[in-house]
Amino acid sequence: MNHENAFEPGEWDDYGPGPEGWCTQARRLVRTPGRSLGLSVYVLEPGEKHLPYHFHHGAEELLIVLDGKPVLRTPAGERTLENGEVVHFPRGADGAHQLWNDTSERVRFVVASAGTTPELIEYPDTGKIAALAKTPSQRGPDIWTMHFLDNEVGYWDGNE
């Protein structure tokens, strides 16, 4: 195995154009093909949110605050995190979370995840669900799709 570049930071990830006020700075520190452990660092400028409120059905996540005091929303409510604080997000609805920066200083934090494939992610505020798999699908080499749950169909729909 070539360990030469195994721990080099990746390029800044690009989530694509999004609404103003959402995190645009995310760097994957560990992205080793074939391994489930991932680690990313995020930067939130004043007023920015990290991601929409969500939870994973497959992945567990662990957050470590590096700099600043982000606000964390979970099913238990909202609270301000401190430098060095560590928070675990379990699988399922109990692990729902969202962070944002309501201070005048930059916030940096790390998220480690034990990713899985396939994976389902729910977004309770918008009623959406994302399905991801890093295995071949009918659409191509992998799949990443998002839908509103209200648009669900029955098992036999389309099989006339």
ZAMARGU-4260 file (C-alpha; in steps of 0.2 Angstrom, whole numbers, plus 5000, padded with zeros to 4 digits):
<rodrens>
0) 5000/5000/5000 | 5006/5017/4996 | 5006/5028/5011 | 5014/5043/5003 | 4999/5054/5001
5) 4987/5045/5013 | 4986/5059/5026 | 4988/5074/5014 | 4973/5086/5015 | 4962/5086/5000
10) 4956/5101/4990 | 4942/5112/4997 | 4926/5102/4994 | 4914/5111/4983 | 4895/5108/4987
15) 4891/5118/4972 | 4882/5134/4972 | 4870/5136/4987 | 4860/5149/4996 | 4869/5164/5003
20) 4874/5161/5022 | 4879/5143/5020 | 4896/5135/5023 | 4907/5136/5008 | 4923/5130/5016
25) 4925/5112/5019 | 4941/5101/5017 | 4942/5083/5018 | 4958/5078/5028 | 4956/5059/5027
30) 4948/5052/5011 | 4955/5034/5009 | 4947/5024/4995 | 4939/5008/5002 | 4939/5014/5020
35) 4924/5020/5030 | 4932/5033/5042 | 4932/5051/5036 | 4938/5067/5043 | 4934/5085/5037
40) 4937/5102/5044 | 4924/5116/5041 | 4925/5135/5042 | 4910/5145/5046 | 4911/5164/5044
45) 4901/5175/5055 | 4882/5172/5051 | 4885/5156/5041 | 4876/5139/5044 | 4885/5123/5042
50) 4872/5111/5034 | 4853/5110/5035 | 4847/5101/5051 | 4849/5082/5047 | 4853/5065/5053
55) 4861/5049/5046 | 4854/5031/5046 | 4871/5024/5042 | 4885/5035/5048 | 4889/5040/5066
60) 4898/5057/5068 | 4910/5065/5080 | 4912/5084/5081 | 4927/5093/5088 | 4927/5112/5090
65) 4944/5120/5085 | 4940/5138/5086 | 4926/5149/5090 | 4909/5146/5098 | 4896/5138/5086
70) 4878/5135/5091 | 4872/5117/5090 | 4854/5112/5087 | 4849/5094/5092 | 4833/5086/5097
75) 4837/5092/5115 | 4837/5110/5109 | 4850/5123/5106 | 4867/5127/5115 | 4883/5136/5112
80) 4898/5125/5110 | 4915/5129/5118 | 4933/5128/5110 | 4939/5110/5112 | 4921/5103/5115
85) 4917/5086/5108 | 4900/5080/5103 | 4894/5063/5097 | 4880/5061/5084 | 4873/5043/5085
90) 4863/5035/5070 | 4845/5039/5068 | 4834/5054/5073 | 4842/5056/5090 | 4858/5061/5081
95) 4850/5075/5072 | 4861/5091/5072 | 4864/5108/5064 | 4878/5121/5068 | 4879/5139/5064
100) 4890/5154/5069 | 4880/5168/5077 | 4896/5177/5083 | 4908/5190/5075 | 4922/5178/5074
105) 4926/5164/5062 | 4922/5146/5068 | 4932/5130/5064 | 4927/5113/5068 | 4932/5095/5063
110) 4919/5081/5059 | 4924/5063/5059 | 4912/5050/5052 | 4911/5032/5051 | 4903/5032/5034
115) 4893/5018/5027 | 4887/5014/5009 | 4873/5013/5006 | 4867/5028/5017 | 4851/5037/5020
120) 4850/5055/5027 | 4834/5064/5033 | 4831/5082/5033 | 4817/5085/5046 | 4814/5104/5043
125) 4811/5101/5024 | 4804/5084/5023 | 4818/5078/5012 | 4828/5062/5011 | 4845/5058/5002
130) 4850/5041/4997 | 4868/5038/4993 | 4878/5022/4988 | 4896/5020/4982 | 4891/5005/4972
135) 4886/5003/4954 | 4868/5008/4951 | 4855/5009/4936 | 4861/5028/4935 | 4880/5024/4934
140) 4895/5020/4945 | 4887/5027/4961 | 4871/5036/4966 | 4867/5052/4976 | 4849/5057/4975
145) 4837/5068/4985 | 4818/5068/4986 | 4804/5075/4996 | 4796/5062/5007 | 4779/5068/5002
150) 4783/5062/4984 | 4784/5044/4989 | 4776/5031/4978 | 4769/5014/4982 | 4780/4998/4980
155) 4770/4992/4964 | 4768/5009/4956 | 4775/5009/4939 | 4773/4990/4937 | 4757/4989/4927
</rodrens>
